[in-house]
């Protein structure tokens, strides 16, 4: 592998392009290292167009792809330029998606309130029907089915836990516009700038870039929203209609996951 060869034309070298994009995105080398899992010294070396610490061209291309995605550049353009500057390119090696492990993780099972309510209703109807046909306390007269006798007040089940249909708790702060069967996440930057990335449950990138002061972004998915927030203290979170306040401390990088019905980070 050749190191430090000049570019074939007047294009900006790969490392310098990555460094400029990182600064423009408001990210530090440590934040890029946390996001990409590429060690900070290697990120420093790559930004100086020194790829000797990558361990070979294959690893160098993988690092370039990961860093380019983190700072908002097209990785394939940089890989093509790197191949032209440093020799032939091997067959493309797919990089594992950032959230592959999270997509493979099974979702927690939630209570089936519909089935519970149906079971409770069936129990109540059966109890009332049994009471009506088993005879009242008015001398043995059997009331007509479905019409309780005037002399006999309707029997009230007592001590039977199945006679009360459970109802799911509803939050007073829930916004009606947020669908109950989806996850809706809103991010606002009231006073300061922050870099954010949003990915849906299929690993598709919904947004990547800077959230300027006064801006807001809303994302919706059927099962999961994954977030990376570069300046967590500058961003307020609203998840499924609930205000969770700041995403973290100023300057802190946060990685968060939200699912339908969750008021907190997953």
C-alpha positions in Angstrom: 0.0 0.0 0.0 1.4 3.4 -0.9 1.1 6.2 1.6 1.1 9.9 1.0 0.8 9.8 -2.9 -0.4 13.1 -4.3 -3.9 13.1 -5.7 -4.1 12.7 -9.5 -6.0 16.0 -10.0 -7.0 19.0 -8.0 -9.5 17.1 -5.8 -9.2 17.5 -2.1 -7.4 14.5 -0.6 -9.7 11.9 1.1 -8.4 12.6 4.6 -8.7 16.4 4.3 -12.2 16.1 2.9 -13.3 14.0 5.9 -11.7 16.4 8.4 -13.4 19.4 6.7 -16.8 17.7 6.8 -16.4 16.7 10.4 -15.7 20.3 11.4 -18.6 21.6 9.3 -20.9 19.1 11.2 -19.7 20.4 14.5 -18.3 17.1 15.6 -15.1 16.3 17.5 -12.7 13.4 16.7 -13.8 11.7 19.9 -17.5 12.0 18.8 -16.7 10.5 15.4 -14.7 7.7 17.1 -17.7 6.9 19.4 -20.1 6.9 16.5 -18.0 4.8 14.1 -16.1 2.7 16.7 -12.9 3.6 14.9 -10.2 4.5 17.4 -9.4 8.2 17.8 -5.7 7.9 16.8 -6.7 6.2 13.6 -9.3 8.9 12.8 -6.5 11.5 13.4 -4.2 9.7 11.1 -6.8 9.3 8.3 -7.6 13.0 8.4 -3.9 13.6 7.8 -4.1 11.1 4.8 -1.9 8.6 6.7 -3.6 5.2 6.2 -0.6 3.2 7.5 -2.3 2.7 10.9 -5.4 1.1 9.3 -3.8 -2.3 8.8 -4.3 -2.5 5.1 -6.4 -1.2 2.2 -9.5 -3.3 3.1 -9.6 -1.9 6.6 -8.8 1.6 5.3 -11.8 1.5 3.0 -14.0 0.3 5.8 -12.9 3.2 8.0 -13.4 5.7 5.3 -17.0 4.4 4.7 -17.9 4.6 8.4 -16.4 8.1 8.9 -17.9 9.5 5.7 -21.4 8.4 6.8 -20.9 9.9 10.3 -19.9 13.3 8.9 -22.5 13.4 6.0 -20.4 12.6 2.9 -21.0 10.1 0.1 -18.7 7.1 1.0 -18.6 5.7 -2.5 -17.1 8.9 -4.0 -14.3 8.9 -1.4 -13.6 5.1 -1.8 -13.3 5.6 -5.6 -10.9 8.5 -5.0 -8.9 6.5 -2.4 -8.6 3.6 -4.9 -7.3 5.9 -7.6 -4.7 7.4 -5.2 -3.6 4.2 -3.5 -3.9 1.4 -6.0 -6.5 -1.1 -7.2 -9.8 -1.6 -5.3 -10.9 -5.0 -4.1 -14.4 -6.3 -4.4 -16.7 -4.1 -2.3 -17.0 -5.4 1.3 -20.3 -4.4 2.9 -19.9 -2.8 6.3 -22.2 -4.0 9.0 -25.1 -1.6 9.5 -24.8 0.6 12.6 -27.9 -0.8 14.2 -27.7 -4.5 13.0 -27.5 -5.8 16.6 -30.4 -3.7 17.7 -32.6 -4.9 14.7 -31.8 -8.5 15.7 -32.8 -7.9 19.3 -36.3 -9.3 19.9 -38.9 -6.8 20.8 -40.4 -7.1 24.3 -43.9 -8.6 24.4 -46.6 -6.2 25.4 -49.9 -7.0 27.2 -52.7 -8.0 24.9 -55.4 -5.7 26.3 -57.9 -6.6 23.5 -57.8 -10.3 24.4 -58.1 -9.5 28.1 -61.2 -7.2 27.5 -62.9 -9.8 25.3 -62.3 -12.5 28.0 -63.8 -10.3 30.7 -66.8 -9.4 28.6 -67.5 -13.1 27.9 -67.3 -13.8 31.6 -69.7 -11.0 32.5 -72.3 -12.1 29.9 -72.0 -15.7 31.0 -72.5 -14.7 34.7 -75.6 -12.5 33.9 -77.1 -15.2 31.7 -76.7 -17.9 34.4 -78.3 -15.5 37.0 -81.3 -14.8 34.7 -82.0 -18.5 34.0 -81.3 -19.9 37.4 -84.4 -18.3 39.0 -84.9 -15.2 41.2 -86.0 -14.7 44.8 -89.7 -13.9 44.0 -91.4 -17.3 44.5 -89.9 -19.3 41.8 -91.0 -17.2 38.8 -88.6 -17.4 36.0 -88.1 -14.0 34.2 -88.0 -13.9 30.5 -84.5 -14.2 29.1 -82.9 -10.8 28.6 -85.6 -9.0 30.7 -84.9 -9.0 34.5 -87.9 -9.2 36.8 -89.0 -5.9 38.3 -89.3 -7.5 41.7 -85.8 -8.9 41.5 -83.0 -6.3 41.0 -80.3 -7.4 38.7 -77.8 -9.5 40.5 -74.4 -7.8 40.9 -71.4 -10.1 40.8 -69.4 -9.9 44.0 -65.8 -10.9 44.6 -65.4 -12.2 41.0 -62.2 -10.7 39.5 -63.3 -11.7 36.0 -66.3 -9.5 36.0 -64.3 -6.3 35.7 -62.7 -5.7 32.3 -59.1 -4.4 32.6 -58.4 -1.2 30.8 -55.0 0.1 29.7 -53.7 3.2 31.4 -53.9 6.3 29.3 -51.6 9.3 29.9 -53.2 12.7 30.4 -50.2 14.2 28.5 -50.6 12.0 25.4 -51.2 13.9 22.1 -54.1 12.6 20.0 -52.1 13.2 16.8 -49.5 10.5 17.8 -50.7 7.1 16.5 -50.9 4.5 19.2 -49.5 1.7 16.9 -46.4 3.7 15.8 -43.5 5.5 17.4 -43.3 9.3 16.9 -40.2 11.2 17.9 -39.9 15.0 17.7 -36.6 16.8 18.3 -36.3 20.6 18.8 -33.2 22.8 19.2 -34.6 25.9 21.0 -31.3 27.6 21.7 -28.2 25.8 20.4 -27.1 23.8 17.4 -26.8 20.0 17.4 -25.8 17.3 14.9 -28.3 14.4 14.7 -28.9 11.1 12.9 -32.2 9.2 12.7 -32.6 5.6 11.4 -35.8 3.6 11.2 -36.4 0.0 12.1 -35.2 -1.3 8.7 -31.9 0.5 9.0 -32.9 3.2 6.5 -31.4 6.7 7.3 -34.3 9.2 7.8 -32.1 12.2 8.5 -28.4 13.2 9.1 -27.2 16.7 9.6 -27.3 19.7 11.8 -30.4 20.9 13.7 -30.1 24.7 13.9 -31.4 26.8 16.8 -35.2 27.1 16.5 -35.4 24.1 14.1 -37.4 20.9 14.8 -37.6 17.4 13.2 -40.3 14.8 13.5 -39.8 11.1 12.7 -42.4 8.2 12.6 -42.0 4.5 12.2 -44.1 1.4 12.8 -41.8 -0.2 15.4 -38.5 1.7 16.2 -36.6 5.0 15.8 -32.8 5.0 16.5 -31.1 8.3 17.2 -27.6 9.7 17.6 -27.5 13.2 19.0 -24.1 15.0 19.0 -25.0 17.8 21.4 -27.6 16.2 23.6 -28.1 19.2 26.0 -29.2 21.4 23.0 -32.1 19.0 22.0 -35.5 18.5 23.6 -37.3 15.2 23.0 -41.0 14.6 22.5 -41.7 10.8 22.3 -45.2 9.6 21.5 -46.6 13.0 22.5 -44.7 13.1 25.8 -42.2 15.8 26.7 -39.0 14.1 27.9 -37.0 17.3 28.2 -33.3 17.6 27.2 -31.8 14.5 25.6 -28.7 14.7 27.8 -26.0 17.1 28.9 -24.4 19.9 26.8 -21.7 18.4 24.5 -22.7 14.8 25.3 -23.2 12.3 22.5 -26.4 10.2 23.1 -27.5 7.0 21.3 -31.2 6.4 21.9 -33.9 4.0 20.7 -37.7 4.5 21.0 -40.6 2.1 20.3 -44.4 2.6 20.2 -45.8 3.5 23.6 -42.4 4.2 25.2 -42.1 7.4 27.2 -38.4 6.8 27.8 -35.3 5.8 25.9 -35.3 2.2 24.8 
